[in-house]
Amino acid sequence: MKRATSTASSPGPRVWRNWAGTAAATPARWCRPRSEAEISAALKDAAAAGLQVRALGSGHSFTAVAATSGVALDLSGWTGITAADTRTGLVTARSGTTLRALNAELGGLGLAMANLGDIDAQTLAGALSTGTHGTGARLGGLATQVESLELVLADGSLVTCSASARPDLFAAARIGLGALGVITAVTLRCVPSFTLLADERPMPVEEVLEQFDALAAANDHFEFYWFPYGRKALVKRNNRLAPEEPAGPAAAASAPAMPRWRRFWEFEVMENAAFGTLCRIGRARPRLIPALNRFSSAALSTRTYTDMSHRVFVTPRRVRFAESEYAVPRESLGHVIAELRRAAPRLPDPVMFPVEVRVAAADDIWLSTAYGRESAYVAIHQYTGLPYQDWFDRFESVVAEVAGRPHWGKLHSLDAGRLRPLYPRFDEFRRIRAEVDPEARFGNSYLARVLG
Ligand SMILES: Cc1cc2nc3c(=O)[nH]c(=O)nc-3n(C[C@H](O)[C@H](O)[C@H](O)COP(=O)(O)OP(=O)(O)OC[C@H]3O[C@@H](n4cnc5c(N)ncnc54)[C@H](O)[C@@H]3O)c2cc1C
């Protein structure tokens, strides 16, 4: 999956577009800095020209969080690990490093990220800035794995923040929406490389909901997918094998590593090519969608395998879609899914894609969707080119009943007035922002909506 930031091939202004095709912008100026000094100079030039600035990640947010009509800072030339201590696990990487490159470099050092989301195309800073997360009831999102950050602020100064140095800035900037400065480097708390035993199997959705707390507690990384017209969910359980048994002989006997050909078949052919074909049929004949959806649900099958952690967490996503995701208090998940089950058959435009449910521990990052509460993440999707507004609106009204918090990088309609009561530290975030960026140099229309 390559970076989604693209250029117009015809002459004329260079256009930025996101991966999903749900946001586009025409920056007045593009800049590709290769050092902190060049980032700082770009900010000073932007200030002199009265332009706003956005740092670009890989364009994998569905919202216009990265969009700008001012200066687009392309950090694809600012990558790589700059320091690593294999004893403590502390690793410093430049902010434009993609998670894919990071995972590969960490692997070479015998290290890994403790938890990851389901793709690796994002840049490190881009993933952190919107609160990217994976799943695991005892684990937080990516930002909880950060030890310290270096940022260039609006005035061009370079600052470091951590739990002990400028702790307020640290609490805000780990999930900072790109609103506080340009992150130049991130020091991560990594863990020794580990192997996961993956177990994926269909289960009736009622059973999954009944056993939800037990499944979340009993597995390191638990999630499920459910096709809205189907009766079954695909339950994914990923558990760490003991470090002294890297390949876990007992486990490996029943769940060997997946051979390369099978990986290709399962992930590329079945999950992308075949599913993509069903989606195209559904887009051409929307009335078939519920049947195609039930077919996809009935075709869910069991698989178990072992592999390095990042090769289990991450899978290729080549079929494009629009997505919305909310974090809800764990105990309200049953209500949310029951309402979605009621709503799906009544939608004017049927839904092709499954609902995904994940879990996370509470954390203390001010704009984290899991701030102060154990969370269940509920993500809904629709195949690109199919109408999704009714489904997404219905979803938003259901999660609003349980104080759901939207993922900052996924589609939602909330503004500052509605977000403020959901985040106990919302005003403190705004206070820090006013201190470090009084002229909203890092502003854009999305931030104007969500931060006010
Ligand atoms: C197919 C797909 C799968 C996904 N899976 C998951 C998942 O499993 N879990 C999950 O939580 N999310 C997931 N997402 C959402 C995605 O992780 C987030 O939207 C993430 O922010 C995208 O990272 P990016 O590098 O593309 O950043 P962009 O979308 O380009 O930018 C995001 C924000 O980061 C800011 N930013 C980028 N670089 C810097 C910097 N150096 N300094 C300051 N700010 C910066 C931008 O200005 C912007 O505000 C998925 C998205 C897609 C398309």
The ligand as an ORCA input file, in Angstrom:
! r2SCAN-3c Opt
* xyz 0 1
  C      -7.143      0.725      5.228
  C      -7.041      1.468      6.549
  C      -6.902      0.748      7.708
  C      -6.807      1.425      8.942
  N      -6.670      0.690     10.082
  C      -6.667      1.317     11.277
  C      -6.572      0.589     12.504
  O      -6.419     -0.641     12.500
  N      -6.651      1.284     13.668
  C      -6.813      2.632     13.703
  O      -6.915      3.196     14.794
  N      -6.854      3.363     12.560
  C      -6.774      2.730     11.366
  N      -6.814      3.480     10.224
  C      -6.779      4.947     10.342
  C      -5.335      5.453     10.287
  O      -4.481      4.702     11.133
  C      -5.267      6.907     10.783
  O      -6.168      7.700     10.092
  C      -3.856      7.481     10.676
  O      -3.869      8.775     11.215
  C      -3.338      7.554      9.257
  O      -1.950      7.838      9.284
  P      -1.259      8.615      8.082
  O       0.212      8.456      8.197
  O      -1.872      8.227      6.814
  O      -1.600     10.117      8.461
  P      -2.496     11.177      7.706
  O      -3.861     10.653      7.566
  O      -1.799     11.633      6.480
  O      -2.477     12.351      8.784
  C      -3.118     12.191     10.014
  C      -2.798     13.368     10.924
  O      -1.434     13.294     11.333
  C      -0.836     14.562     11.180
  N       0.595     14.376     11.022
  C       1.237     13.602     10.138
  N       2.574     13.721     10.318
  C       2.755     14.580     11.341
  C       3.903     15.109     11.996
  N       5.134     14.765     11.629
  N       3.711     15.988     12.998
  C       2.471     16.341     13.393
  N       1.356     15.882     12.801
  C       1.498     15.007     11.794
  C      -1.533     15.134      9.955
  O      -1.361     16.537      9.876
  C      -2.948     14.738     10.258
  O      -3.494     15.618     11.173
  C      -6.871      2.847      8.980
  C      -6.996      3.570      7.793
  C      -7.073      2.883      6.575
  C      -7.207      3.675      5.296
*
